[in-house]
Amino acid sequence: MASLTPTVVNKRIRGLANVDLYELTYASTTPTMATLRRKEGFDKVAALIELYLMHLDEVLNLSRRLSRVATEAIAEDVYMIGFTLSIDELQRFFNELRQGKYGTIYQGLNSEVVCNGLRKYLNERQAYFAQKSEGESNKWKVRREKEGVEDLTADEMKERFDAMFNIKEK
């Protein structure tokens, strides 16, 4: 995927600091990590995650720097936990991790710090979608009540449909 070159990714990471990304990232049209893996292979996904990790390690300037082996291992962990995230959501997560939203990073990045932060991000994401879904459900419930639409079981709906179109069972 040409749009995911290291240069583009780094520019996009730097551009995220002052943007409210809830609706933007959750409505993302960028592929999920799983889709990218299927289309481009795991090496491309791992390289992308490693880029984020190297950028984070560089920006935080911690006393213990990530080794190449540690970067690769953390990238695998991030994929295994967050493979359903879109690339935009992954960028958002790393940006928020850098900002300390998921806890303070003291001496250096490690798998535990990154994975715990990712789990918190996924829980927050799940709560967001649950709240959004509940809100949509409530809107439909109010609309049904307002319009006098009754809740029907699947069998009742089938009976009414069959009656409307004169369908007789064979």
FENWO-V159443 format. One record per backbone hydrogen bond with DSSP energy under -0.5 kcal/mol. NH is the residue of the N-H (numbers start at 0). CO is the residue of the C=O. Records with the same first field share a line. If there is no record, write none. Layout:
BEGIN
NH=CO / CO
END
This chain:
BEGIN
3=0
4=1
8=4
9=5
10=6
11=7
12=8
13=9
14=10
15=12
16=13
18=15
20=18
24=20
25=20 / 21
26=22
27=24
32=84
33=82
35=31
36=32
37=33
38=34
39=35
40=35 / 36
43=40
44=40
45=41
46=42
47=43
48=44
49=45
50=46
51=47
52=48
53=49
54=50
55=51
56=52
57=53
58=54
59=55
60=56
61=56
63=106
64=62
70=66
71=67
72=68
73=69
74=70
75=71
76=72
77=73
78=74
79=75
80=76
81=77
82=78
84=81
86=30
89=85
90=86
91=87
92=88
93=89
94=90
95=91
96=92
97=93
98=94
99=96
100=95
102=99
105=103
113=109
114=110
115=111
116=112
117=113
118=114
119=115
120=116
121=117
122=118
123=119
124=120
125=121
126=122
127=123
128=124
129=125
130=126
131=127
132=128
133=129
134=130
135=131
136=132
137=133
138=134
139=135
140=136
141=137
142=138
143=139
144=140
145=141
146=142
147=143 / 144
148=143
156=152
157=153
158=154
159=155
160=156
161=157
162=158
163=159
164=160
165=162
166=161
167=165
END
